[in-house]
Each structure stands twice: as structure tokens, then as C-alpha cells.
Amino acid sequence: MKKGIHPENYRLVAFKDMSNGDTFITKSAGDTKDTIELEGVEYPLIKLEISNTSHPFYTGKMKLVDTAGRVDKFRNKYKKFLDTKK
């Protein structure tokens, strides 16, 4: 293992799946400014779009994703760039 390339600041961090609210705690060196209190202890919080508790591969259930909303959001965000290409 090479020395000096691995993070030194591993600590307990809470990860929260924003699609279903599931939260789990593990060690991480990820940066975050958010915190959450679980069982009387405050942890740094990293928000996830999807985790093993909501991903169709692990759950066996298909979930409807709002792709139309994502496309509209993208078009609104980059409208000025898209209009200049025509």
C-alpha cells in the first residue's frame, strides 16, 4: 500500500437515502456540512439519491422515475446554450 495517498480523517458518518428515508451509519472520509441526530448522537450527514434499499436491482421492484421532470429541468437550466445551437 502506498503511503500518503489515503485519507486520514475516517469517522462515523450517517448516509440517508432521500428516496425512501432509510439511514445507515458507516465510516467515511466524505466531506459534508449537514448533520443528523440519531439515537442521541450527532453525525455528519451525506445524502444519497439511491441506495441498496431503494435500487430496483436489490429490491426487485421497479420504481417510476420522473424522467420528464429531469429533462425539463435540464432544458430550463441550459436553455440559453441550447437556443444558440440552432
Summary of the structure (lengths in Angstrom):
residues: 86
radius of gyration: 18.6
end to end distance: 52.2
largest distance: 56.5
contacts: 158
relative contact order: 0.16
helix: 24%
strand: 29%
